[in-house]
């Protein structure tokens, strides 16, 4: 290997250079496709992965007076703002309250 005086032919060197250039161009195209063409799709997937609603229940118990009677009990309550119903649904089904769709 060290004793050889043969040189690599110019044709072979040029072919290797073109192969390396082609590989870099292929990698650059793949990166451009990910960053530019499909950026909205990946941004949406990342947003779905980042934002997650996890209900955390408060471990509260009942508050008793000294005689053992319940003063305060723990029960789930839902604010009215969470129960927003679109008008299209309200028109199809009867609602118990006349102000539910106003």
Buried (B, 14 or more C-beta within 10 A) or exposed (E): EEEEEEEEEEEEEEEEEEEEEEEEEEEEEEEEEEEEEEEEEEEEEEEEEEEEEEEEEEEEEEEEEEEEEEEEEEEEEEEEEEEEEEEEEEEEEEEEEEEEEE
